[in-house]
Amino acid sequence: MTAKPEILVVGAGLAGSEAAWQLASRGYPVRLVEMRPDRQTAAHVSGHCAELVCSNSLGADQLTSAGGILKAEMRRLGSLILSVADESRVPAGKALAVDREGFARTVTERLAASELIRIERQEISSLPDGPAIIATGPLTSAPLAEAIRERTGGFLAFFDAVAPVVTVDSINHDVAFRASRYGQGEDYINCPMDEARYRAFHEALLSAEGAPRKEFEKDMTYFEGCLPVEVIASRRQDTLRFGPLKPVGLVDPSRPDRVPFAVVQLRQDNREGTLFNLVGFQTNLRWGEQERVFRMIPGLEEAEFVRFGVMHRNIYVCAPRVLDGALRLRGEDDLFLAGQIVGVEGYMESTAMGLVAALNAIALVEGRSFPTWPRETAIGSLLHYLQDARPDHFQPMNVNLGVLPPLGRKVRPKPERCRQVALRALEALEGAIVDDDLLQIPPKS
């Protein structure tokens, strides 16, 4: 029997880790190259694979949401990232949130334990020979980013930001209360504001000093799905109250007659429940300003910040112009891109692209047709968006009902419509799995 060729995966983030796992589980040796911790990015703090640098939430996890549909598909396909996320889960209502450090450590241990995966710590500064998957993510190092830029004729960029984290013991629980929306548990810590406190907080946000941008960052734009809290505040006086500070469905059990004007939510960040992050508070304010302004939030007057918000540059290619339907660079038969760099936004979306790239690489090596992802699936719809979007207006996209094909009939309410879209997606995926053994989960050896 001819030995299977080694496949190079550059970058051990979510997409690269998933790609390596999918390759190895199908018997392919993998050289997984990651530059951290020898060379860190502006946002990472460890050398772990699959380190989460923004939120610790992987998003909604029910079939009544587009994110839940994507997760269901990924679980069906044997995703390593979803498997470890389920094991590392922390309370977050209907969302799938994880113990950040434990999640990354476990992914790293699983990859390192595979006899087929060889992890190397070094920087790749030029486009490698294939077969290879580049999954270096939105924080691709400058030399490799320049190589991609030269090969593609340019890359796009936007700003992404990280929310601060505080210790649970430093929160004033006489003011803050535990509750999830509409009585669905007590997973979140909620800091209620009356109108006067909200107005004062809003003014403080508008006047706070932001961290300076580097010269190459001055002409970059924000991604609408991950706006800094101060940018949201600058739009209108009440925009925050209809966004991350919306008070709808939150009732203090000890004061049920009190109706908050706005509510800041904090979500558990580690399994022990000792750390909580400020939901929706990604920011580019100077650290001292963060401490001053965020301590104006009721219950956080004496908060101990273990991590401040930071902003970093994300890059992605214009997929409709430079990638083919298999996520290959046009003109490069054996060089795939994966993860957020292809133009998807979100943890699970990036992971899904790693899985797709891995299966495509196997198909290429084996001389078979690339897997066909049904348009009705969340994965298929994301791939369709990357090919069909208008190049002149291309921006990263989260999975959402808008990218999935409509049902062709009116279904209300929205959760029921989404559930029916989900059932259709999973049925279509099952059909694809039956037709293509490459999509089937390999038996454990």
Protein Blocks (a to p, Z undefined) as FASTA:
>chain_A
ZZddddddehjafklmmmmmmmmmnopacddddfbfkbccfkbcbfbehiafbbfbebja
bfkbfklmmmmmmmmnopaklmmmmmmpccehjaccddfklmmmmmmmmmmmpmkbccdd
dddfbdcdddddddebjmlcfklmmmmmmmnopacdddddddddddfklpcfklpccdde
hhiajfbccddddfklmmmmmmmmmmpccddddfklmmpccdfklccfklmmmmpmklmm
mmmmocghiacfklmmbccfbdcddddfbfnopaccdehiacfbdfklmmmmmmmpghil
mcccfbdcdddddddddfklmpcfkopaehiakbccedjknopacjklmmmmmmmmmmmm
mmmmnopacddddfkbmklmmmmmmmmpcfklgccddddfklpccehiacddfklmmmmm
mmmmmmmmmmmmmmpmklpccddZZ
